[in-house]
Amino acid sequence: MDLEKPARPPAAAPAGEGCLVVAVRVPVRIVVLVLVVPVRMAWDALVVAGRSLNDTLLRPLGRALPWVGRAVFVWPFAGLWRYVLVPSGKGLAWLGKVLVVLPAVALHRHVLTPLGRGAVWVYARVLTPVGHVLAAIGAGVRTGALWLGRCLVVVPSAWLYRWVLAPVGRAAVRCAKGLARLVETVVAGIGTGLYRGARILLVLPALAVWHRVLAPVGRVLAVVAREVGDALGHAWRVAGYVSIAVGRRLGTLLRRVFVEPARWVHRSVLTPVGHVVRDAVLRPLGDAARAVGRATRQALAAARASVRRARADLRRTLLGGQTGAERKPQLTHRREPNGPRTRTLDGSTTALTKD
């Protein structure tokens, strides 16, 4: 069976497109492909990194955070509410009921209610009639006071205002208006004279000085200031170029004086010296240290073996018999087969095949 796909015939150009369009399209697609491939590769790398970060860190952390939150916040507060606050609230409620509510109810029932009923009786039977009598007396006193005040105050005041104060006030208003017109006329004349004098003595000379002296001098100073500003800007730019050139020269000088010699010393002196020290000193010292360690371990092993043998000899001397190293396991004769062999007629333990 042929697994290869059959070769497709070359696609014909769509109707209305010539060779020029195809010749332009191919380079454009190549350039776009060259530009898009790195972006796509970077995007895929970011996607893979994000998924790995999500699977290895964010998702386990997200699963652990609710449990930690419950363990740190929910469970302690739930236990505090259930085992501390609720019993304390119930105890405080019972204590408040016993110490406050029941005494208050008893006080209201046996003290305040009788007092209130007595106060209502006193108000209805004593205070209300007394209040009615006092109200009648007050109404009579008020009526008499109003009539007396009208006769003694209102009528004389109205007569005095109508026949004395009103004519005097009208005459005073007319005098004040005439005096105000006189003062206004005098002040207007004085103001006109001062204005004309100030215009002649101050304004016209100031205008002449401004037009003849200050304006030309200001134009000259503006031209000078503009030229100075332009010169400063040009000098600032030239100074910037000079500063850049000097900085580059100083950088080149510092690189040639410090950086390149230091790099040469590191490359030509310190690196070979370090290699020599590593090969001639550090590596032999490491080999010697490892050899000393091996010899020390071997000596310690030999010493432990000697101590073990001495202890075994001492035990054999004191207790007698063979040592643990010299003892051999004693084989016992058993009727059962030794090992995982299957039972046969020769090895059976039944009564028919026993020896």
ABEGO torsion letter per residue (X at the ends): XBABBBBBBBBBBBBGBBAAAAAAAAAAAAAAAAAAAAAAAAAAAAAAAAAAAAAAAAAAAAAAAAAAAAAAAAAAAAAAAAAAAAAAAAAAAAAAAAAAAAAAAAAAAAAAAAAAAAAAAAAAAAAAAAAAAAAAAAAAAAAAAAAAAAAAAAAAAAAAAAAAAAAAAAAAAAAAAAAAAAAAAAAAAAAAAAAAAAAAAAAAAAAAAAAAAAAAAAAAAAAAAAAAAAAAAAAAAAAAAAAAAAAAAAAAAAAAAAAAAAAAAAAAAAAAAAAAAAAAAAAAAAAAAAAAAAAAAAAAAAAAAAAAAAAAAAAAAAAEEBBAAABBBBBBBBABBBEABBBBAAABABAAABX
